[in-house]
Amino acid sequence: MRDALGTIRLGKRAWSATALLGCALAMGLAWGGCSDAGHEATSSGESTSAGAIANPTATPTDAAARQAPRTRQGSTVALTPDSRAVLVADETHEALFVANALLEPKIDVVPLPGPPAQIVALDGLVFVTIRTLPTDASRAARDAIRGAVPDGSTTKSLEPIDTAERDDPQEPLKNHGLYDASKPPKAKTPAEARPTTPPAKSSAAKPGPPSRSASSAAPKPAAAPPQNGGTRSKPLDGQIVKESQGGLLLALRPDAAGHLAEVGRVVIAADAWGLALTPNDARAIVTSAWTHEITVVDVSSPEAMRVVTHASVAREPRGVAITADGKSAFVSHLVGAPLTKITNVDGEPAFSAAPLPTALARGPQGIDLHATLAYSLVLSPDDKTLFVPRHALGAGGMDGWWGATTVDTMDVATGAALQPKRVFGSPSSLVESTMIQPAPDWGAKPATAPSSRRELVQPRAAVYRASTNTILIASEGEDAVAEVDALAADPAMAVTNVFWLGREYDKFGHYSESGGAPSGLVLSPDEKTAYVFCSTTFDLVKIDLDTKIAARVHLADDGLPLDAARGRRLFSNASSPALSGGLACSGCHPDGRDDGYTWREGDLRISGAAEPNHRFVALRENVKLGSVFSSPDNLHPDLHPRQTPMLAGRVRASGPYGWHGENANLLERLHAGFELHREAWGSPRAGWMAGAGEEGHKIDLLIDYAQSGLMPPPVVTHPMTDQEKHGKELFESKNTQCATCHTVEGGYSDRKAHELLPLPVRPGFDKEAAQAWKTPMLWFVEGTAPYFHDGSADSLDALVSKNGTRMGSTQQLSADDQSALVAYLKTL
């Protein structure tokens, strides 16, 4: 509402209407927007479209005259050096969006040759990584799925919001009586106690033909389920969509009309993702995630970029941080705790593993935890400390069956972890209870660490705020940006601010209509403003970090059919109690892939429950974290290994699903998965979840997205080498019998469960009676180590060499034959 002074009021804060319109009539020529500092008009008083960058003749050619970039570290969102324009890399629409810094609904859309991942904006020059350059067949298939490139016609301004006030995803459930009555609602603050605005209805949600996803065959629930969009999904053919000519690093400059145009490109390993430039803008470091390569590129002449060197590294390299002297760099990985360190970046680069233990203050005694989701990392302004937000599987917490988000810290000079390590015997407690297990590794009878801060779950991006010595972290799972104290011993436990972006949550779906899955961050020069890109709702948000008021613009609509588009939002949201109540699908399946982890599955009984809950935990030690609720006769349940499977490109088959082939179809598997991926010490699945149609609704959306929107990783097409041809012959031969079960027609799987000789029981797991295992698909098998249900084979070479006669027969193969078979498997 507006008061007499024309001020828009949100809660207890106020946002000036004049400030909102600021420079609507004062558009600068450079980068098509207005500077945050003063919002001054050009000398001519003319305005330009938001996408007009700068006339190249006005771009300074003298390096000394160029403005310094806001950052040389890549992200999905960038601010131009003059702070007049914001650039967004949107891989879903395969385009760059260019908006003015005031977020007016006038944008320029720059179509790209493939999906962009990260951008760096210099003065009059932009670098962008392209995950894949599709083949002609792949391009046609991708275009049919994702729809046309936006033209700006669906761009619109959204109402400013107060990010201090959360639009609680659980509130609609409470209003409908759909919540876990065993857990009383949290007391509301005065700001939260205001009347709830009903969610806005999507204009696209019109009656249509019944959904044709797998859930259409589900039994009719007792109560009326929520209405889906009634849109038919468009199942993608992963084997066509995956086809790639490699990844790209592009250089773009403004053309004569002021619009970005390509001036140079260099082909690098497929799935090019992370990006950072050296301080002299002479070299770029690019990570290629799926192909696990790091490439150093000479970019001193953008029109003639060339590869300096490249190296194969551990799985899923992602974020890049380069030191201020340009000599060293660090790379984070989506799978595993170690980082990669690059030395002599400005000369002959050398690559090495850099160990960085995760969640030292929160892990069980004597156990090295597995880390995932390290999309980004940042250096302190003095280059002394490196910060890595990520997920620590097995870290403690009362509700931490899946672990906890951590911000691990490294001393750059020594490479030593700075987070204090948990000491035996601490913390201590005087609590006495027969219901609490002994916990010698924690040294405390309650055996609990502080609960994880949900505001940090699934960290996607981070930026250091030097003026406050804090770090802003984008939480994909909670639709929020959290600010943590960079000087704290454990920054993840020192949250100083939370900016809630998600709005208008669906009452059954737990996905937001705006502000969904923030994936990129950039700060203004004075560090009082943060620009955030929300990647599942395609919104650009500008947060005033002092007032917490945020302006917003919706850049484009999702090109997927409505139900699949909703499934995209649900896939990354961690707030749904039906899914997990703490970790989204993308928390274990980032990009639809896998976390490289072997979970523990078992029957866990809570106190007073008639039946045990079949659940996952990260470590056996996590079971006791809920022991205050546990039944005394179930303190040491049998736990069986379950390695996380890849999803992208692998969910087209009718069934069965599950390691034992225990679920007849995808519908049943997702329903079972909803049970498995919830804390065992929470309330068992209440009748309202199925009765109100909530689970069926979510499954319908997720199936549509998994089959039509979850893009498989890119694989470079090439004529088979002689070695690969020989491997194919071996694979199809009657002697090895590989093709007997791994049939081509089923995606290299006969979709059947076969009795196999048991593997040795690994430490931390229990013996399993059932030894009939469903034949896994081999599509994309190269990038999914470790292998087997227990993760006991850490490479394809180890799998083939140690197989013997357990699966077919490889014992008769020579070393060269084994290498040829592995080479062929890597082509799938």
C-alpha positions, 0 to 999 in steps of 0.5 A, a space after each residue: 500500500 502507499 501512504 500520503 508521501 507515495 512510499 510503498 510500505 512492506 511490513 515495517 520497512 518502506 521503499 521509496 517509489 521515487 527510488 524504485 523508478 529512480 532513473 527510468 528516464 535516465 538510461 545511460 548509453 554504457 551497458 544500457 542502464 543506470 549507475 547505482 551511484 547517482 543514477 545520472 542521465 547521459 549528457 544528451 538525455 537520451 535513453 536506450 533499451 536495457 540490452 544496449 551495451 556500449 558503442 564499441 567506438 566509445 569503449 576505451 582501448 587503453 588498459 589504464 583507462 578501463 574500469 576495473 571489473 566487479 569481479 573476475 570470478 564467474 557466476 550466473 549473474 554479473 554486474 558491468 564495471 560501471 554498475 549500469 547493467 546486470 548480465 544473467 547466464 540462463 542455461 535453460 533458455 540458452 541465452 544471456 539476459 541483459 538488464 539495467 541495474 534498476 531492474 526495469 522490465 526492458 531486457 536484451 536477450 542474447 541467444 547463445 550456441 549452447 547453454 551458458 554456465 558462468 560469465 565474467 564482465 569486463 569493460 566492454 568485454 564479456 566471457 561466458 562458458 558454454 556447457 555444450 555445443 550441440 550437434 544438429 540432431 541434438 540442437 533440434 531435439 533440445 529446441 523441441 523440448 525447451 521451446 523458443 528463445 525468449 524475446 523479452 515479451 514475457 519479462 515483467 516487473 514484480 512487486 518489491 518484497 521484504 526479504 526479512 519476512 519469510 513466505 513460509 512453504 508450510 503455511 498453506 499446509 497448516 491453513 488446510 490442516 495438512 501438517 504434522 500434528 506431532 510437531 507443534 508450529 513454531 511461534 511466529 514473530 510479529 512480522 510473520 503474524 500478518 495475514 497471508 496473501 493468497 498465492 497468485 494463480 498462474 495464467 498458464 494453469 488452464 484446463 487441458 487434457 489429462 496429464 499423460 505422465 506415469 502418475 495418471 495410472 495412480 489410484 484415485 486419492 480419498 480427497 480431491 488432489 490439487 489440480 495439475 496444469 493438465 499439460 502433456 510432457 515432452 519426453 526427451 531422448 537422452 541419447 540424442 540430446 547428449 550429442 556434443 561437439 565439446 564445450 566453449 569459452 566465448 568472448 563477446 563485445 558490443 556491436 555497433 548497435 550496442 548489443 553483445 555479439 560473439 568475437 571469439 571462441 575456443 573449443 574445450 572439454 564438454 560441460 564447460 562450467 566454472 570460470 575465472 580470469 587472472 588479474 591481468 585478464 591474460 588467462 582464464 581457468 575453465 572447469 569442465 564438470 562431467 568430463 572432469 577437466 580443467 583448462 587454462 586458456 590464453 584470453 589476452 586476444 579475445 578474438 584469437 583465444 587458445 588453450 595453454 594446457 589442460 588436465 584431467 582431475 577428480 569428478 565434477 570440478 566446478 568453482 574457480 578462485 584465483 589469488 590476487 597475484 595471479 599465480 595460484 588458483 583453487 577449484 572446488 568439486 561437486 563430489 568429494 572433499 579434496 580440492 584441486 590446486 593450480 600453481 604457476 598459473 601465469 607460466 606452466 601451470 601444475 595441478 595437484 589435489 589439495 585435501 580439505 577435510 569437511 565439517 571437522 567440528 561436526 563429524 563423528 570422531 575418527 571419520 573423514 566425511 564425504 563432501 558434495 555440492 561445492 559449486 563455489 568457493 571464495 578467497 578472503 580479500 587478503 588471500 589468506 583464507 579460502 572458504 568452501 560452502 558445501 554439504 558434509 554427508 554424515 555431519 551431526 545434528 538432531 535432524 541430520 540424517 543426511 548431514 549438514 551444510 558447512 563452510 570449510 576454511 583453509 589457510 592458503 599459505 599452509 593448506 591446513 584446515 582452519 575449522 577446529 576439530 572435535 575433541 574427544 569428550 566434548 561436549 559434555 552433558 549430565 543428561 541420564 536416560 536409558 533411551 539414549 545410546 552410548 556415544 564414545 565418539 562424541 563424548 556426550 550422552 545426548 550424542 547431538 551436535 547443533 542442528 544444521 542451519 536450513 537457510 544454507 542447504 544446497 549452497 549454489 553460490 557465494 561472495 565475500 562481503 569485505 565491508 562486513 567480513 561476511 559471506 553471502 551464500 545462495 541457498 538453492 534448497 530454501 530459496 534464500 540468501 544467507 549471510 554468515 560471519 567469515 571470522 567465526 570458527 565455523 561460519 556455517 553456525 554463525 548466520 547473521 542475516 537471512 534474505 528470503 526470496 521465495 514467494 507464493 508457495 503452492 499449497 501442495 507442491 512446496 515450490 514457489 512462483 518466484 524467487 526459486 533456487 537462487 544460483 548466482 550472486 554479485 555485489 555492487 561496488 559499495 557492497 550494499 546491494 546484491 543481485 541474485 538470479 533465481 534459476 527455476 523461476 527465472 527472476 532477477 532480484 536486487 536486494 538492499 542489504 540494509 533495508 532487506 527490501 528487494 526489487 524483482 523482475 521476471 526475465 522469462 517464462 519456463 519453456 517446458 510444459 506447465 507440469 514439468 516446469 513445476 517439477 523443475 521447481 520442486 526438484 530443487 526445493 528442500 522444504 517439502 516434508 513429503 520429500 525429505 524435509 531438509 534436502 531436495 532431489 537435487 541435493 543428492 542428484 545435482 544436475 540430475 547426476 549423483 553425489 558419488 556417495 554410498 548411503 545406508 538403508 535400514 529399518 529404523 524404529 522410533 519410540 512407540 511406533 508399531 512398524 519400523 521406518 525404512 530410511 536412509 542415513 549417511 552414517 551409522 553414527 547418524 542413527 543415534 542422533 535421533 536416539 532420544 526417540 528410538 526404541 531401545 530394542 532397535 539401537 543397532 539396526 542392520 544397514 545396507 549399502 546403496 550407492 546413489 544412482 544417476 537420474 538424468 537420461 536414465 528414467 525413460 524405461 517403464 520399470 522396474 526401478 530400485 537396486 533389487 528391482 523392487 518397484 514396478 515403475 517410476 511411480 512406485 519408486 518415487 513413492 518409495 523414495 519419499 519414504 526413504 528420504 525422510 528422517 527416521 525419527 520424525 513422524 511416520 507418513 501420516 494419512 493426509 499425505 496420500 489422502 489429500 493427493 499431495 504425494 501423487 501431485 508431487 510425483 506427477 510433476 517430478 516424473 514430467 520434469 525428470 523425463 522431459 527437462 532433466 538434461 543428460 550430460 554432454 558426450 562428444 560424438 566421434 568416430 570409434 577408435 580401433 581400441 573402442 571397436 575392439 571393446 565393442 566386439 568384446 562386450 557383445 561376444 558370447 565369451 564375456 556375456 556382457 550383452 546378455 544382461 546389458 541389452 542395447 534395447 533397454 538402455 544397456 539393461 534387461 531391466 531384470 534382477 539377477 542372483 549374483 555372488 555376494 561382494 565382501 561386506 564393507 566396513 560400516 555396513 551389514 550383510 544383506 540376505 537378498 543378492 538379486 540385483 537389477 541390471 543397471 543401465 550403462 548410459 553415461 557410466 564413465 562419469 558415475 564412479 564408484 560402482 556397484 550398489 556398495 560403491 566398492 569399485 572406484 573405477 571402471 578399470 577396477 570393476 573389469 579387472 576384479 570382476 572374474 566370473 561374477 557378472 559374465 566373465 572377464 577373467 580370460 581377458 588380457 590387460 589390453 582387452 580389459 582396457 579396450 572393454 573399458 574404452 568402449 564403456 566410456 563411449 556409452 
